[in-house]
Amino acid sequence: MSRHERVVEALREAISLIIHDEIKDPRLGFVTISKVELAPDKRFAKIFYSVLGNEDARNKTKEALVSSLGFIRRLVGERIDLRYVPELMFSEDRSQEYSSRIEEILNEIKESEVKEKDEPKKNRRTNKKSR
């Protein structure tokens, strides 16, 4: 595992713990840190998160994360020994929602195919030309 990968993993773990244990904002919903992208110079980090809940919960969580950005960055600097604490940017990760929607569609298709097989076949007339 390279240094870059170790820093990314350390950032993901630290930010996840900070969000769950340190931030007491009531707007914050059930947040999962799914991925961290770190610039090669380690000065910028994009944190991808997913939220369990409806659109209102997502919006409130985004507001809470943006308002506590400085606090999170300060705690990351205290917990991880880096020359520069990266600038943090939060981005919502909707890939989980997208994959569950695809799964629902595939299940609907499968159910419709099962129903078609179970329906009795209708008598079909064939047109035969008589000579």
C-alpha positions as CSV (number, residue, x, y, z in Angstrom):
1,M,0.0,0.0,0.0
2,S,1.5,3.3,-1.1
3,R,1.7,6.4,1.2
4,H,-1.0,8.1,-0.8
5,E,-3.4,5.2,-0.2
6,R,-2.5,5.1,3.5
7,V,-3.3,8.8,3.8
8,V,-6.6,8.4,2.0
9,E,-7.6,5.6,4.3
10,A,-6.5,7.5,7.4
11,L,-8.5,10.5,6.2
12,R,-11.6,8.4,5.6
13,E,-11.4,6.8,9.0
14,A,-10.7,10.1,10.9
15,I,-13.4,12.0,9.1
16,S,-15.9,9.3,9.7
17,L,-15.1,9.1,13.4
18,I,-15.3,12.9,13.7
19,I,-18.7,13.1,12.1
20,H,-20.1,10.3,14.2
21,D,-18.5,11.1,17.5
22,E,-17.7,14.8,17.6
23,I,-20.3,16.7,15.7
24,K,-23.5,17.3,17.7
25,D,-25.4,19.1,15.0
26,P,-29.1,18.0,15.0
27,R,-29.3,18.5,11.2
28,L,-26.8,15.8,10.7
29,G,-28.4,12.5,9.5
30,F,-27.1,9.0,9.3
31,V,-23.9,9.7,7.2
32,T,-21.5,7.2,5.7
33,I,-18.2,8.2,4.3
34,S,-17.9,6.1,1.2
35,K,-14.8,7.4,-0.5
36,V,-12.0,10.0,-0.3
37,E,-10.2,11.4,-3.3
38,L,-6.9,13.1,-2.5
39,A,-4.9,15.4,-4.8
40,P,-1.4,14.1,-5.6
41,D,0.1,17.0,-3.6
42,K,-2.2,16.1,-0.7
43,R,-3.6,19.6,-0.3
44,F,-7.2,19.0,-1.4
45,A,-9.5,16.1,-0.5
46,K,-12.9,15.4,-1.8
47,I,-15.0,13.4,0.6
48,F,-17.9,11.4,-0.8
49,Y,-20.7,10.7,1.6
50,S,-24.1,9.0,1.5
51,V,-27.1,9.8,3.7
52,L,-29.9,7.5,4.7
53,G,-33.2,9.3,4.3
54,N,-35.3,11.5,2.1
55,E,-34.3,14.7,0.2
56,D,-34.9,16.9,3.2
57,A,-32.5,14.8,5.3
58,R,-29.9,15.0,2.6
59,N,-30.1,18.8,2.3
60,K,-30.0,19.3,6.1
61,T,-27.0,16.9,6.3
62,K,-25.2,18.8,3.6
63,E,-25.8,22.1,5.4
64,A,-24.4,20.6,8.7
65,L,-21.3,19.2,7.0
66,V,-20.6,22.5,5.2
67,S,-21.1,24.5,8.4
68,S,-18.7,22.2,10.4
69,L,-16.0,22.0,7.7
70,G,-13.5,24.1,9.6
71,F,-14.0,22.1,12.8
72,I,-13.6,18.8,10.9
73,R,-10.4,20.1,9.2
74,R,-8.9,21.2,12.6
75,L,-9.6,17.8,14.2
76,V,-8.2,16.0,11.1
77,G,-5.0,18.1,11.5
78,E,-4.7,17.1,15.2
79,R,-5.3,13.4,14.5
80,I,-3.2,12.8,11.4
81,D,0.4,13.9,11.1
82,L,0.6,15.7,7.8
83,R,2.7,18.6,6.7
84,Y,-0.4,20.3,5.3
85,V,-4.0,19.5,6.4
86,P,-5.9,19.2,3.1
87,E,-8.7,21.5,2.2
88,L,-11.9,19.4,2.5
89,M,-14.8,19.4,0.1
90,F,-17.9,17.3,0.7
91,S,-19.8,15.7,-2.2
92,E,-22.9,13.6,-2.0
93,D,-22.4,10.1,-3.3
94,R,-25.6,8.8,-4.8
95,S,-24.2,5.6,-6.3
96,Q,-25.8,3.5,-3.6
97,E,-29.2,5.0,-4.4
98,Y,-28.6,4.5,-8.1
99,S,-27.6,0.9,-7.7
100,S,-30.7,0.1,-5.5
101,R,-32.9,1.8,-8.2
102,I,-31.3,-0.4,-10.9
103,E,-31.9,-3.5,-8.7
104,E,-35.6,-2.5,-8.3
105,I,-36.0,-2.2,-12.1
106,L,-34.4,-5.6,-12.7
107,N,-36.7,-7.2,-10.1
108,E,-39.7,-5.7,-11.8
109,I,-38.6,-7.0,-15.1
110,K,-38.0,-10.5,-13.6
111,E,-41.5,-10.5,-12.0
112,S,-43.1,-9.5,-15.3
113,E,-41.3,-12.3,-17.1
114,V,-42.5,-14.8,-14.4
115,K,-46.1,-13.6,-14.8
116,E,-45.9,-14.0,-18.6
117,K,-44.7,-17.6,-18.3
118,D,-47.4,-18.4,-15.8
119,E,-50.2,-17.1,-17.9
120,P,-51.8,-19.8,-20.1
121,K,-51.0,-19.4,-23.7
122,K,-53.9,-18.2,-25.8
123,N,-55.1,-20.2,-28.7
124,R,-53.6,-18.7,-31.7
125,R,-55.1,-19.1,-35.1
126,T,-52.9,-19.9,-38.0
127,N,-53.9,-18.8,-41.4
128,K,-53.4,-21.7,-43.7
129,K,-54.1,-21.2,-47.3
130,S,-56.2,-23.9,-48.8
131,R,-55.6,-25.0,-52.4
